[in-house]
């Protein structure tokens, strides 16, 4: 019998006690048993929660290291990570708070493995389920990058804009650099120049502003 089933039995037992006015001594025994089961239930879920986060951390570390390894090792690591993330999404007992992170990391692993269609699908699933999650702006940005890799530059520009929080010029500069780069690839020189110039104006000392200035010097 699972802890959940035992909890249900315990609730029925309490209801039965109330209905039949069982003695205090017997009630104490039953309540004590239910309390023990409740503690077991909470501990079980705590251990599951910790195990899932530990797994996410280990897979994330493995995939980040794999980016700098030889292709056979890299490919094997990402294939394994993708399979593990998919299992956690589809079948694993993932806690609700962990699920958005699992989807995000699954999309990232698919992106790094150059499985761009799968990555886009996973990222969009995240946005459908967790559109207001703090990770959502980064997921939208990732959809943009995946579309850029596929050459879908109009879609890339759409997803790469509007993700930076207000009052954060450094992240806005990154958006300008990203969109300017896509416009340049599309042959839209005027739009690219405008985006690059805005990046330089907003935060001239930031790395993305310096990259933007480099491109301006090249195309003007």
C-alpha positions as CSV (number, residue, x, y, z in Angstrom):
1,X,0.0,0.0,0.0
2,X,1.4,3.4,-0.9
3,X,1.6,6.3,1.6
4,X,-1.3,8.0,-0.3
5,X,-3.5,5.0,0.1
6,X,-2.6,4.8,3.8
7,X,-3.5,8.4,4.2
8,X,-6.9,7.8,2.7
9,X,-7.5,4.9,5.0
10,X,-6.4,7.0,7.9
11,X,-8.9,9.7,7.0
12,X,-11.7,7.1,6.8
13,X,-10.6,5.8,10.2
14,X,-10.9,9.3,11.7
15,X,-14.3,9.7,10.3
16,X,-15.3,6.3,11.7
17,X,-14.0,7.4,15.2
18,X,-16.1,10.5,15.1
19,X,-19.2,8.6,14.1
20,X,-18.9,5.8,16.6
21,X,-17.5,7.7,19.6
22,X,-14.5,5.4,20.2
23,X,-12.7,5.6,23.5
24,X,-9.9,8.2,24.0
25,X,-7.3,5.5,24.4
26,X,-8.1,3.7,21.2
27,X,-8.4,7.0,19.4
28,X,-4.9,8.0,20.6
29,X,-3.5,4.8,19.1
30,X,-5.2,5.3,15.8
31,X,-4.2,9.0,15.6
32,X,-0.6,8.1,16.5
33,X,-0.5,5.6,13.7
34,X,-1.9,8.2,11.2
35,X,0.7,10.7,12.4
36,X,3.6,8.3,11.8
37,X,2.3,7.6,8.3
38,X,1.9,11.4,7.6
39,X,5.6,11.9,8.6
40,X,6.6,9.0,6.3
41,X,4.5,10.6,3.5
42,X,6.2,14.0,3.9
43,X,9.6,12.5,4.2
44,X,9.0,10.5,1.1
45,X,8.1,13.6,-0.9
46,X,11.1,15.5,0.5
47,X,13.5,12.8,-0.6
48,X,11.9,12.7,-4.1
49,X,12.2,16.5,-4.3
50,X,15.8,16.4,-3.4
51,X,16.6,13.5,-5.7
52,X,15.0,15.3,-8.7
53,X,16.9,18.6,-8.1
54,X,20.1,16.6,-7.6
55,X,19.5,14.8,-10.9
56,X,18.9,18.1,-12.7
57,X,22.1,19.6,-11.3
58,X,24.2,16.5,-12.3
59,X,22.8,16.5,-15.9
60,X,23.3,20.2,-16.3
61,X,26.9,19.9,-15.1
62,X,27.5,17.0,-17.5
63,X,26.1,18.8,-20.5
64,X,28.1,22.0,-19.8
65,X,31.3,20.0,-19.5
66,X,30.4,18.1,-22.7
67,X,30.3,21.3,-24.7
68,X,34.2,21.3,-24.5
69,X,34.7,17.7,-25.2
70,X,35.3,15.6,-28.4
71,X,32.2,15.1,-30.6
72,X,31.6,11.3,-29.8
73,X,31.6,12.1,-26.0
74,X,29.6,15.2,-26.5
75,X,27.0,13.5,-28.6
76,X,26.7,10.6,-26.1
77,X,26.4,13.0,-23.1
78,X,23.6,15.1,-24.7
79,X,21.7,12.0,-25.9
80,X,21.8,10.6,-22.4
81,X,20.7,13.9,-20.9
82,X,17.9,14.3,-23.3
83,X,16.6,10.8,-22.5
84,X,16.8,11.5,-18.8
85,X,15.0,14.8,-19.0
86,X,12.3,13.3,-21.2
87,X,11.8,10.5,-18.7
88,X,11.4,13.1,-15.9
89,X,8.9,15.1,-17.9
90,X,6.8,12.2,-19.2
91,X,7.0,9.6,-16.5
92,X,9.2,10.6,-13.5
93,X,7.8,11.8,-10.2
94,X,8.9,15.4,-10.7
95,X,7.7,17.9,-8.1
96,X,5.6,20.7,-9.6
97,X,8.3,23.4,-8.9
98,X,11.0,21.3,-10.7
99,X,9.0,20.7,-13.9
100,X,9.6,24.1,-15.5
101,X,13.3,23.7,-14.9
102,X,13.3,20.2,-16.4
103,X,11.6,21.5,-19.5
104,X,14.1,24.4,-19.8
105,X,17.1,22.1,-19.4
106,X,15.6,19.6,-21.9
107,X,15.2,22.4,-24.4
108,X,18.8,23.6,-23.7
109,X,20.2,20.0,-24.2
110,X,18.3,19.6,-27.4
111,X,19.6,23.0,-28.6
112,X,23.2,22.1,-27.7
113,X,22.7,18.8,-29.6
114,X,21.6,20.9,-32.6
115,X,18.1,19.3,-32.5
116,X,16.6,22.7,-33.1
117,X,13.1,21.6,-34.0
118,X,12.8,19.5,-30.8
119,X,14.3,22.4,-28.8
120,X,11.7,24.9,-30.2
121,X,8.9,22.4,-29.4
122,X,10.1,22.0,-25.9
123,X,10.6,25.7,-25.3
124,X,7.1,26.4,-26.6
125,X,5.7,23.7,-24.4
126,X,7.3,25.6,-21.5
127,X,5.8,28.9,-22.6
128,X,2.3,27.3,-22.9
129,X,2.5,25.8,-19.4
130,X,4.6,28.4,-17.6
131,X,4.2,31.7,-19.5
132,X,4.5,33.8,-16.3
133,X,7.4,31.8,-14.8
134,X,10.6,33.9,-14.1
135,X,12.4,31.7,-16.7
136,X,9.9,32.6,-19.4
137,X,11.9,35.5,-20.9
138,X,15.0,33.3,-21.2
139,X,13.0,30.6,-22.8
140,X,11.6,33.1,-25.4
141,X,15.1,34.2,-26.0
142,X,16.2,30.6,-26.6
143,X,13.3,30.1,-29.1
144,X,14.7,33.1,-30.9
145,X,18.2,31.6,-31.0
146,X,17.0,28.2,-32.2
147,X,15.0,29.9,-35.0
148,X,18.1,31.9,-35.9
149,X,20.1,28.7,-36.2
150,X,17.4,27.3,-38.5
151,X,17.5,30.4,-40.7
152,X,14.0,31.4,-39.6
153,X,15.1,35.0,-39.0
154,X,11.7,36.7,-38.9
155,X,10.6,34.3,-36.1
156,X,14.0,34.8,-34.4
157,X,13.5,38.6,-34.3
158,X,10.0,38.2,-32.9
159,X,11.2,36.0,-30.0
160,X,14.4,37.9,-29.3
161,X,12.6,41.2,-28.6
162,X,10.8,42.3,-25.5
163,X,12.4,39.9,-23.0
164,X,14.6,42.2,-21.0
165,X,13.1,43.6,-17.8
166,X,12.5,47.4,-17.7
167,X,15.3,49.4,-16.3
168,X,18.0,46.9,-17.2
169,X,20.0,48.6,-20.1
170,X,22.6,45.8,-20.3
171,X,20.0,43.2,-21.2
172,X,18.2,45.6,-23.5
173,X,21.6,46.1,-25.3
174,X,21.9,42.3,-25.7
175,X,18.4,42.3,-27.4
176,X,19.5,45.1,-29.7
177,X,22.6,43.1,-30.6
178,X,20.7,40.0,-31.2
179,X,18.0,41.6,-33.4
180,X,20.6,43.7,-35.2
181,X,22.5,40.5,-36.1
182,X,19.4,38.9,-37.4
183,X,18.5,41.9,-39.5
184,X,21.9,42.0,-40.9
185,X,21.6,38.3,-41.9
186,X,18.3,39.2,-43.6
187,X,19.9,41.9,-45.6
188,X,17.9,44.6,-43.8
189,X,20.9,47.0,-43.4
190,X,18.9,50.0,-42.1
191,X,17.2,48.0,-39.4
192,X,20.5,46.4,-38.4
193,X,22.2,49.8,-38.1
194,X,19.4,51.2,-36.0
195,X,19.5,48.3,-33.6
196,X,23.3,48.4,-33.3
197,X,23.3,52.2,-32.8
198,X,20.7,51.9,-30.0
199,X,22.8,49.2,-28.4
200,X,25.9,51.5,-28.4
201,X,23.8,54.5,-27.1
202,X,22.2,52.5,-24.2
203,X,25.4,51.0,-22.6
204,X,28.5,51.9,-24.6
205,X,30.8,50.0,-22.3
206,X,28.9,46.7,-22.3
207,X,30.3,43.8,-24.3
208,X,27.3,43.7,-26.6
209,X,27.6,47.4,-27.3
210,X,31.2,46.9,-28.3
211,X,30.2,44.0,-30.6
212,X,27.5,46.3,-32.1
213,X,30.0,49.0,-32.7
214,X,32.3,46.5,-34.5
215,X,29.5,45.6,-36.8
216,X,28.6,49.3,-37.4
217,X,32.2,50.0,-38.4
218,X,32.0,47.0,-40.8
219,X,28.7,47.8,-42.6
220,X,28.5,51.6,-42.6
